[in-house]
């Protein structure tokens, strides 16, 4: 049980890191598309 509680946070952080990286990549692609389409009226 002690090993589980010691290693669990690492797995949790790794999972959150992967989800964050995936969401950031998708957000960056969507943002790039918006900037390319609406170059006349850029949104902050």
PyMOL Python script that loads the backbone (N, CA, C, O; Angstrom):
from pymol import cmd

cmd.read_pdbstr("""\
ATOM      1  N   UNK A   1       0.832  -1.207   0.000  1.00  0.00           N
ATOM      2  CA  UNK A   1       0.000   0.000   0.000  1.00  0.00           C
ATOM      3  C   UNK A   1       0.868   1.258   0.000  1.00  0.00           C
ATOM      4  O   UNK A   1       0.513   2.263  -0.615  1.00  0.00           O
ATOM      5  N   UNK A   2       2.005   1.195   0.693  1.00  0.00           N
ATOM      6  CA  UNK A   2       2.867   2.365   0.788  1.00  0.00           C
ATOM      7  C   UNK A   2       3.443   2.716  -0.583  1.00  0.00           C
ATOM      8  O   UNK A   2       3.540   3.891  -0.939  1.00  0.00           O
ATOM      9  N   UNK A   3       3.826   1.689  -1.349  1.00  0.00           N
ATOM     10  CA  UNK A   3       4.374   1.938  -2.689  1.00  0.00           C
ATOM     11  C   UNK A   3       3.312   2.583  -3.583  1.00  0.00           C
ATOM     12  O   UNK A   3       3.617   3.464  -4.387  1.00  0.00           O
ATOM     13  N   UNK A   4       2.072   2.137  -3.433  1.00  0.00           N
ATOM     14  CA  UNK A   4       0.990   2.671  -4.260  1.00  0.00           C
ATOM     15  C   UNK A   4       0.812   4.167  -4.003  1.00  0.00           C
ATOM     16  O   UNK A   4       0.689   4.955  -4.941  1.00  0.00           O
ATOM     17  N   UNK A   5       0.800   4.551  -2.725  1.00  0.00           N
ATOM     18  CA  UNK A   5       0.597   5.962  -2.385  1.00  0.00           C
ATOM     19  C   UNK A   5       1.803   6.808  -2.782  1.00  0.00           C
ATOM     20  O   UNK A   5       1.673   8.014  -2.994  1.00  0.00           O
ATOM     21  N   UNK A   6       2.965   6.187  -2.883  1.00  0.00           N
ATOM     22  CA  UNK A   6       4.151   6.944  -3.265  1.00  0.00           C
ATOM     23  C   UNK A   6       4.218   7.139  -4.775  1.00  0.00           C
ATOM     24  O   UNK A   6       4.685   8.175  -5.249  1.00  0.00           O
ATOM     25  N   UNK A   7       3.753   6.148  -5.530  1.00  0.00           N
ATOM     26  CA  UNK A   7       3.849   6.227  -6.988  1.00  0.00           C
ATOM     27  C   UNK A   7       2.605   6.818  -7.643  1.00  0.00           C
ATOM     28  O   UNK A   7       2.673   7.281  -8.782  1.00  0.00           O
ATOM     29  N   UNK A   8       1.483   6.809  -6.952  1.00  0.00           N
ATOM     30  CA  UNK A   8       0.236   7.294  -7.553  1.00  0.00           C
ATOM     31  C   UNK A   8       0.334   8.744  -8.043  1.00  0.00           C
ATOM     32  O   UNK A   8      -0.079   9.019  -9.169  1.00  0.00           O
ATOM     33  N   UNK A   9       0.867   9.689  -7.239  1.00  0.00           N
ATOM     34  CA  UNK A   9       0.968  11.080  -7.709  1.00  0.00           C
ATOM     35  C   UNK A   9       1.756  11.204  -9.005  1.00  0.00           C
ATOM     36  O   UNK A   9       1.451  12.068  -9.828  1.00  0.00           O
ATOM     37  N   UNK A  10       2.754  10.367  -9.201  1.00  0.00           N
ATOM     38  CA  UNK A  10       3.538  10.434 -10.437  1.00  0.00           C
ATOM     39  C   UNK A  10       2.678  10.066 -11.641  1.00  0.00           C
ATOM     40  O   UNK A  10       2.732  10.727 -12.678  1.00  0.00           O
ATOM     41  N   UNK A  11       1.884   9.007 -11.497  1.00  0.00           N
ATOM     42  CA  UNK A  11       1.001   8.605 -12.590  1.00  0.00           C
ATOM     43  C   UNK A  11      -0.045   9.691 -12.843  1.00  0.00           C
ATOM     44  O   UNK A  11      -0.389   9.973 -13.991  1.00  0.00           O
ATOM     45  N   UNK A  12      -0.548  10.296 -11.768  1.00  0.00           N
ATOM     46  CA  UNK A  12      -1.569  11.338 -11.902  1.00  0.00           C
ATOM     47  C   UNK A  12      -0.991  12.544 -12.628  1.00  0.00           C
ATOM     48  O   UNK A  12      -1.624  13.081 -13.537  1.00  0.00           O
ATOM     49  N   UNK A  13       0.211  12.976 -12.235  1.00  0.00           N
ATOM     50  CA  UNK A  13       0.843  14.122 -12.889  1.00  0.00           C
ATOM     51  C   UNK A  13       1.147  13.808 -14.355  1.00  0.00           C
ATOM     52  O   UNK A  13       1.004  14.673 -15.218  1.00  0.00           O
ATOM     53  N   UNK A  14       1.560  12.585 -14.632  1.00  0.00           N
ATOM     54  CA  UNK A  14       1.865  12.201 -16.013  1.00  0.00           C
ATOM     55  C   UNK A  14       0.595  12.252 -16.860  1.00  0.00           C
ATOM     56  O   UNK A  14       0.627  12.738 -17.991  1.00  0.00           O
ATOM     57  N   UNK A  15      -0.505  11.764 -16.334  1.00  0.00           N
ATOM     58  CA  UNK A  15      -1.766  11.783 -17.070  1.00  0.00           C
ATOM     59  C   UNK A  15      -2.225  13.209 -17.324  1.00  0.00           C
ATOM     60  O   UNK A  15      -2.659  13.538 -18.429  1.00  0.00           O
ATOM     61  N   UNK A  16      -2.129  14.069 -16.289  1.00  0.00           N
ATOM     62  CA  UNK A  16      -2.529  15.464 -16.447  1.00  0.00           C
ATOM     63  C   UNK A  16      -1.623  16.150 -17.465  1.00  0.00           C
ATOM     64  O   UNK A  16      -2.086  16.959 -18.269  1.00  0.00           O
ATOM     65  N   UNK A  17      -0.335  15.826 -17.430  1.00  0.00           N
ATOM     66  CA  UNK A  17       0.605  16.433 -18.369  1.00  0.00           C
ATOM     67  C   UNK A  17       0.271  16.067 -19.805  1.00  0.00           C
ATOM     68  O   UNK A  17       0.351  16.908 -20.700  1.00  0.00           O
ATOM     69  N   UNK A  18      -0.108  14.802 -20.026  1.00  0.00           N
ATOM     70  CA  UNK A  18      -0.453  14.375 -21.386  1.00  0.00           C
ATOM     71  C   UNK A  18      -1.722  15.070 -21.860  1.00  0.00           C
ATOM     72  O   UNK A  18      -1.789  15.525 -23.002  1.00  0.00           O
ATOM     73  N   UNK A  19      -2.735  15.157 -20.988  1.00  0.00           N
ATOM     74  CA  UNK A  19      -3.982  15.816 -21.372  1.00  0.00           C
ATOM     75  C   UNK A  19      -3.740  17.297 -21.642  1.00  0.00           C
ATOM     76  O   UNK A  19      -4.294  17.863 -22.584  1.00  0.00           O
ATOM     77  N   UNK A  20      -2.899  17.929 -20.799  1.00  0.00           N
ATOM     78  CA  UNK A  20      -2.608  19.345 -20.976  1.00  0.00           C
ATOM     79  C   UNK A  20      -1.882  19.588 -22.296  1.00  0.00           C
ATOM     80  O   UNK A  20      -2.191  20.534 -23.020  1.00  0.00           O
ATOM     81  N   UNK A  21      -0.911  18.723 -22.601  1.00  0.00           N
ATOM     82  CA  UNK A  21      -0.157  18.871 -23.846  1.00  0.00           C
ATOM     83  C   UNK A  21      -1.072  18.693 -25.054  1.00  0.00           C
ATOM     84  O   UNK A  21      -0.968  19.433 -26.032  1.00  0.00           O
ATOM     85  N   UNK A  22      -1.968  17.711 -24.981  1.00  0.00           N
ATOM     86  CA  UNK A  22      -2.888  17.459 -26.093  1.00  0.00           C
ATOM     87  C   UNK A  22      -3.828  18.645 -26.278  1.00  0.00           C
ATOM     88  O   UNK A  22      -4.038  19.102 -27.402  1.00  0.00           O
ATOM     89  N   UNK A  23      -4.397  19.147 -25.178  1.00  0.00           N
ATOM     90  CA  UNK A  23      -5.314  20.282 -25.261  1.00  0.00           C
ATOM     91  C   UNK A  23      -4.590  21.525 -25.769  1.00  0.00           C
ATOM     92  O   UNK A  23      -5.155  22.293 -26.547  1.00  0.00           O
ATOM     93  N   UNK A  24      -3.338  21.732 -25.335  1.00  0.00           N
ATOM     94  CA  UNK A  24      -2.569  22.904 -25.764  1.00  0.00           C
ATOM     95  C   UNK A  24      -2.275  22.834 -27.257  1.00  0.00           C
ATOM     96  O   UNK A  24      -2.337  23.845 -27.957  1.00  0.00           O
ATOM     97  N   UNK A  25      -1.953  21.627 -27.744  1.00  0.00           N
ATOM     98  CA  UNK A  25      -1.670  21.458 -29.170  1.00  0.00           C
ATOM     99  C   UNK A  25      -2.912  21.740 -30.008  1.00  0.00           C
ATOM    100  O   UNK A  25      -2.834  22.441 -31.017  1.00  0.00           O
ATOM    101  N   UNK A  26      -4.055  21.199 -29.597  1.00  0.00           N
ATOM    102  CA  UNK A  26      -5.298  21.425 -30.334  1.00  0.00           C
ATOM    103  C   UNK A  26      -5.665  22.907 -30.303  1.00  0.00           C
ATOM    104  O   UNK A  26      -6.070  23.475 -31.317  1.00  0.00           O
ATOM    105  N   UNK A  27      -5.519  23.531 -29.129  1.00  0.00           N
ATOM    106  CA  UNK A  27      -5.830  24.954 -28.998  1.00  0.00           C
ATOM    107  C   UNK A  27      -4.941  25.799 -29.892  1.00  0.00           C
ATOM    108  O   UNK A  27      -5.399  26.769 -30.495  1.00  0.00           O
ATOM    109  N   UNK A  28      -3.663  25.429 -29.979  1.00  0.00           N
ATOM    110  CA  UNK A  28      -2.727  26.176 -30.821  1.00  0.00           C
ATOM    111  C   UNK A  28      -3.117  26.064 -32.292  1.00  0.00           C
ATOM    112  O   UNK A  28      -3.058  27.049 -33.029  1.00  0.00           O
ATOM    113  N   UNK A  29      -3.515  24.866 -32.720  1.00  0.00           N
ATOM    114  CA  UNK A  29      -3.920  24.668 -34.117  1.00  0.00           C
ATOM    115  C   UNK A  29      -5.180  25.477 -34.435  1.00  0.00           C
ATOM    116  O   UNK A  29      -5.267  26.114 -35.485  1.00  0.00           O
ATOM    117  N   UNK A  30      -6.151  25.448 -33.521  1.00  0.00           N
ATOM    118  CA  UNK A  30      -7.392  26.202 -33.736  1.00  0.00           C
ATOM    119  C   UNK A  30      -7.103  27.697 -33.763  1.00  0.00           C
ATOM    120  O   UNK A  30      -7.661  28.427 -34.581  1.00  0.00           O
ATOM    121  N   UNK A  31      -6.220  28.155 -32.858  1.00  0.00           N
ATOM    122  CA  UNK A  31      -5.867  29.578 -32.803  1.00  0.00           C
ATOM    123  C   UNK A  31      -5.173  29.999 -34.098  1.00  0.00           C
ATOM    124  O   UNK A  31      -5.436  31.082 -34.622  1.00  0.00           O
ATOM    125  N   UNK A  32      -4.288  29.145 -34.612  1.00  0.00           N
ATOM    126  CA  UNK A  32      -3.575  29.448 -35.852  1.00  0.00           C
ATOM    127  C   UNK A  32      -4.560  29.574 -37.014  1.00  0.00           C
ATOM    128  O   UNK A  32      -4.412  30.456 -37.860  1.00  0.00           O
ATOM    129  N   UNK A  33      -5.557  28.701 -37.056  1.00  0.00           N
ATOM    130  CA  UNK A  33      -6.547  28.762 -38.129  1.00  0.00           C
ATOM    131  C   UNK A  33      -7.330  30.061 -38.049  1.00  0.00           C
ATOM    132  O   UNK A  33      -7.590  30.696 -39.072  1.00  0.00           O
ATOM    133  N   UNK A  34      -7.712  30.465 -36.826  1.00  0.00           N
ATOM    134  CA  UNK A  34      -8.478  31.701 -36.661  1.00  0.00           C
ATOM    135  C   UNK A  34      -7.645  32.902 -37.100  1.00  0.00           C
ATOM    136  O   UNK A  34      -8.157  33.814 -37.750  1.00  0.00           O
ATOM    137  N   UNK A  35      -6.365  32.899 -36.745  1.00  0.00           N
ATOM    138  CA  UNK A  35      -5.501  34.022 -37.109  1.00  0.00           C
ATOM    139  C   UNK A  35      -5.333  34.094 -38.619  1.00  0.00           C
ATOM    140  O   UNK A  35      -5.337  35.181 -39.197  1.00  0.00           O
ATOM    141  N   UNK A  36      -5.187  32.945 -39.254  1.00  0.00           N
ATOM    142  CA  UNK A  36      -5.015  32.924 -40.712  1.00  0.00           C
ATOM    143  C   UNK A  36      -6.272  33.399 -41.421  1.00  0.00           C
ATOM    144  O   UNK A  36      -6.194  34.129 -42.409  1.00  0.00           O
ATOM    145  N   UNK A  37      -7.428  32.988 -40.921  1.00  0.00           N
ATOM    146  CA  UNK A  37      -8.684  33.376 -41.574  1.00  0.00           C
ATOM    147  C   UNK A  37      -9.007  34.848 -41.332  1.00  0.00           C
ATOM    148  O   UNK A  37      -9.354  35.574 -42.263  1.00  0.00           O
ATOM    149  N   UNK A  38      -8.892  35.281 -40.087  1.00  0.00           N
ATOM    150  CA  UNK A  38      -9.295  36.645 -39.731  1.00  0.00           C
ATOM    151  C   UNK A  38      -8.072  37.514 -39.479  1.00  0.00           C
ATOM    152  O   UNK A  38      -7.862  38.002 -38.368  1.00  0.00           O
ATOM    153  N   UNK A  39      -7.271  37.702 -40.515  1.00  0.00           N
ATOM    154  CA  UNK A  39      -6.082  38.545 -40.348  1.00  0.00           C
ATOM    155  C   UNK A  39      -6.482  40.021 -40.316  1.00  0.00           C
ATOM    156  O   UNK A  39      -5.742  40.857 -39.797  1.00  0.00           O
ATOM    157  N   UNK A  40      -7.658  40.340 -40.875  1.00  0.00           N
ATOM    158  CA  UNK A  40      -8.112  41.731 -40.886  1.00  0.00           C
ATOM    159  C   UNK A  40      -8.578  42.168 -39.502  1.00  0.00           C
ATOM    160  O   UNK A  40      -8.385  43.323 -39.120  1.00  0.00           O
ATOM    161  N   UNK A  41      -9.190  41.252 -38.746  1.00  0.00           N
ATOM    162  CA  UNK A  41      -9.684  41.592 -37.413  1.00  0.00           C
ATOM    163  C   UNK A  41      -9.179  40.562 -36.407  1.00  0.00           C
ATOM    164  O   UNK A  41      -9.924  39.663 -36.018  1.00  0.00           O
ATOM    165  N   UNK A  42      -7.937  40.680 -35.988  1.00  0.00           N
ATOM    166  CA  UNK A  42      -7.365  39.711 -35.029  1.00  0.00           C
ATOM    167  C   UNK A  42      -8.017  39.825 -33.661  1.00  0.00           C
ATOM    168  O   UNK A  42      -8.277  40.922 -33.165  1.00  0.00           O
ATOM    169  N   UNK A  43      -8.273  38.683 -33.071  1.00  0.00           N
ATOM    170  CA  UNK A  43      -8.888  38.666 -31.739  1.00  0.00           C
ATOM    171  C   UNK A  43      -7.826  38.417 -30.680  1.00  0.00           C
ATOM    172  O   UNK A  43      -7.007  37.507 -30.806  1.00  0.00           O
ATOM    173  N   UNK A  44      -7.850  39.235 -29.636  1.00  0.00           N
ATOM    174  CA  UNK A  44      -6.860  39.076 -28.580  1.00  0.00           C
ATOM    175  C   UNK A  44      -7.185  37.883 -27.746  1.00  0.00           C
ATOM    176  O   UNK A  44      -6.463  37.579 -26.796  1.00  0.00           O
TER     177      UNK A  44
END
""", "prot")
cmd.dss("prot")
cmd.show_as("cartoon", "prot")
cmd.util.cbc("prot")
cmd.orient("prot")
